[in-house]
């Protein structure tokens, strides 16, 4: 059972912090609090709260020669529905080169059309 709250239950600073992590796709904690324009102590508290609520992940990192943390959105926080057509994942996901003339792509587009 998850302890994740509804986002509207987050404080204003927590919502801003979560939005920053989502927008950047990953940010170092040393930059996180600076971009939020809060003290490092307040920034650390925001991060602790978001990590506890499983909204972001924190991983040790070295950045600009200093030990810090890399903050990233949790995988469960990512939205994949736009890549799906029924139970088919877009053929362009994970592919270096996808052929828009391929049967796989055509089937995926047709599935999108059938859903509407």
WOGIPE-V553410 format. One record per residue. N is the residue number from 1. SS is DSSP state (A for helix, B for strand, O for the rest). PHI is phi in radians with two decimals (* if undefined). D_FIRST is the distance of its C-alpha to the first C-alpha in Angstrom with 2 decimals. Layout:
BEGIN
{{N,SS,PHI,D_FIRST} {N,SS,PHI,D_FIRST}}
END
This chain:
BEGIN
{{1,O,*,0.00} {2,O,-1.48,3.78} {3,O,-1.76,6.68} {4,O,-1.22,9.05} {5,O,-1.47,11.75} {6,O,-1.18,14.21} {7,A,-1.06,17.04} {8,A,-1.22,19.48} {9,A,-1.45,17.87} {10,O,-1.33,18.93} {11,O,-1.22,22.38} {12,A,-1.03,25.26} {13,A,-1.14,25.50} {14,A,-1.14,21.84} {15,A,-1.09,22.29} {16,A,-1.09,25.56} {17,A,-1.12,24.11} {18,A,-1.10,21.30} {19,A,-1.08,24.04} {20,A,-1.11,26.31} {21,A,-1.12,23.94} {22,A,-1.13,23.31} {23,A,-1.10,27.06} {24,A,-1.46,28.20} {25,O,1.35,25.64} {26,O,2.78,25.81} {27,B,-2.52,27.78} {28,B,-1.32,28.93} {29,A,-1.01,27.86} {30,A,-1.13,31.58} {31,A,-1.55,32.15} {32,A,-0.96,28.97} {33,A,-1.21,30.19} {34,A,-1.18,33.72} {35,A,-1.20,32.81} {36,A,-1.40,30.84} {37,O,1.05,33.94} {38,O,-2.22,32.18} {39,O,-1.21,32.98} {40,A,-1.07,31.42} {41,A,-1.14,29.87} {42,A,-1.12,28.29} {43,A,-1.03,27.20} {44,A,-1.12,25.54} {45,A,-1.15,23.65} {46,A,-1.07,22.47} {47,A,-1.06,21.36} {48,A,-0.95,19.55} {49,A,-1.11,17.60} {50,A,-1.16,16.76} {51,A,-1.18,15.77} {52,A,-1.02,13.50} {53,O,-1.50,11.78} {54,O,1.05,11.63} {55,O,-1.64,14.34} {56,B,-2.40,17.03} {57,B,-2.02,17.86} {58,B,-2.22,20.77} {59,B,-2.25,23.16} {60,B,-1.04,26.40} {61,B,-2.68,29.48} {62,B,-1.94,33.19} {63,B,-2.40,34.51} {64,O,0.95,38.17} {65,O,1.38,38.77} {66,B,-2.14,36.18} {67,B,-1.28,32.86} {68,B,-2.68,30.04} {69,B,-2.25,26.61} {70,B,-1.72,25.87} {71,B,-1.80,23.15} {72,B,-2.34,21.66} {73,B,-1.16,19.16} {74,O,-1.23,15.94} {75,A,-1.03,16.43} {76,A,-1.20,13.61} {77,A,-1.46,15.59} {78,O,-1.36,18.68} {79,O,-1.78,20.04} {80,O,-1.86,21.58} {81,A,-1.04,22.65} {82,A,-1.23,26.10} {83,A,-1.69,26.71} {84,B,-1.83,26.07} {85,B,-2.28,28.62} {86,O,1.11,27.11} {87,O,-1.80,25.58} {88,B,-1.75,28.05} {89,B,-1.42,27.24} {90,O,-0.88,30.15} {91,O,-1.18,32.78} {92,O,-1.50,33.25} {93,O,-1.30,29.89} {94,O,1.36,30.59} {95,O,-1.85,34.24} {96,O,-1.19,37.00} {97,O,-2.35,39.36} {98,O,-2.02,38.56} {99,O,-1.70,41.40} {100,O,-1.14,41.15} {101,O,-1.61,43.79} {102,O,-1.27,41.67} {103,A,-1.10,40.75} {104,A,-1.07,37.04} {105,A,-1.14,37.14} {106,A,-1.05,39.20} {107,A,-1.12,36.79} {108,A,-1.11,33.85} {109,A,-1.13,35.93} {110,A,-1.10,37.00} {111,A,-1.08,33.42} {112,A,-1.05,32.79} {113,A,-1.12,35.93} {114,A,-1.17,34.94} {115,A,-1.19,31.64} {116,O,-1.47,33.71}}
END
